């Protein structure tokens, strides 16, 4: 079940997942290292990155903090990913 934060849940969730994976890798984090630093399980991060789960607000904020980004920066990067993935 999604929290309603996404406009087009299935597409946006996959776009967020792609953006998160790209951000994580660009910051030099493995999924395990990100999960430990954010206080999340590695399984949870994996589900978010694969688009199988939308992150909770708390998880979103924890991930943003670890990656040293604010919500506005993540939103911009997800929007950029959306534009790049449109046909």
C-alpha positions as CSV (number, residue, x, y, z in Angstrom):
1,X,0.0,0.0,0.0
2,X,1.4,3.4,-0.9
3,X,1.1,6.5,1.3
4,X,-0.4,8.7,-1.5
5,X,2.8,10.8,-1.9
6,X,3.2,9.7,-5.5
7,X,1.1,11.0,-8.4
8,X,1.4,7.9,-10.6
9,X,2.4,5.3,-8.0
10,X,3.7,2.5,-10.2
11,X,5.7,4.7,-12.6
12,X,6.8,7.2,-9.9
13,X,7.9,4.4,-7.5
14,X,10.1,2.9,-10.2
15,X,11.5,6.4,-11.1
16,X,12.2,7.1,-7.4
17,X,13.9,3.7,-7.2
18,X,16.1,4.4,-10.2
19,X,17.0,7.8,-8.8
20,X,17.8,6.4,-5.4
21,X,20.0,3.7,-6.8
22,X,21.8,6.3,-8.9
23,X,22.2,8.7,-6.0
24,X,23.5,6.0,-3.7
25,X,26.1,4.8,-6.1
26,X,27.2,8.3,-7.0
27,X,27.8,8.9,-3.3
28,X,29.9,5.7,-3.0
29,X,27.4,3.8,-0.9
30,X,26.6,0.1,-1.1
31,X,23.0,-0.8,-0.3
32,X,24.3,-2.4,2.9
33,X,26.2,0.7,4.0
34,X,23.3,3.0,3.2
35,X,20.9,0.8,5.2
36,X,23.2,0.7,8.2
37,X,23.8,4.5,8.1
38,X,20.1,5.2,7.7
39,X,19.0,2.7,10.4
40,X,17.0,0.7,7.9
41,X,17.2,-3.0,7.0
42,X,19.1,-4.0,3.9
43,X,16.0,-5.8,2.7
44,X,13.9,-2.6,3.1
45,X,16.4,-0.6,1.1
46,X,16.5,-3.3,-1.6
47,X,12.7,-3.3,-1.9
48,X,12.7,0.5,-2.2
49,X,15.4,0.4,-4.8
50,X,13.7,-2.3,-6.8
51,X,10.4,-0.3,-6.8
52,X,8.6,-3.0,-4.8
53,X,8.0,-0.6,-1.9
54,X,7.5,3.1,-1.4
55,X,9.7,4.5,1.4
56,X,8.0,5.8,4.5
57,X,8.5,9.5,5.2
58,X,10.9,8.6,8.0
59,X,12.9,6.3,5.7
60,X,12.9,9.0,3.0
61,X,14.3,11.5,5.5
62,X,16.9,9.1,6.8
63,X,18.1,8.2,3.3
64,X,18.2,11.9,2.3
65,X,20.2,12.7,5.5
66,X,22.8,9.9,4.8
67,X,23.2,11.0,1.2
68,X,23.5,14.6,2.3
69,X,20.5,15.8,0.3
70,X,17.4,17.7,1.2
71,X,13.9,16.8,0.0
72,X,14.0,19.5,-2.7
73,X,17.1,18.1,-4.2
74,X,15.8,14.5,-4.2
75,X,12.5,15.8,-5.7
76,X,14.4,17.5,-8.5
77,X,16.5,14.4,-9.2
78,X,13.4,12.2,-9.4
79,X,11.7,14.7,-11.7
80,X,14.8,14.7,-13.9
81,X,14.6,10.9,-14.0
82,X,10.9,11.1,-14.9
83,X,11.6,13.4,-17.8
84,X,14.4,11.1,-19.0
85,X,12.2,8.0,-18.8
86,X,9.3,9.4,-20.8
87,X,9.0,8.2,-24.4
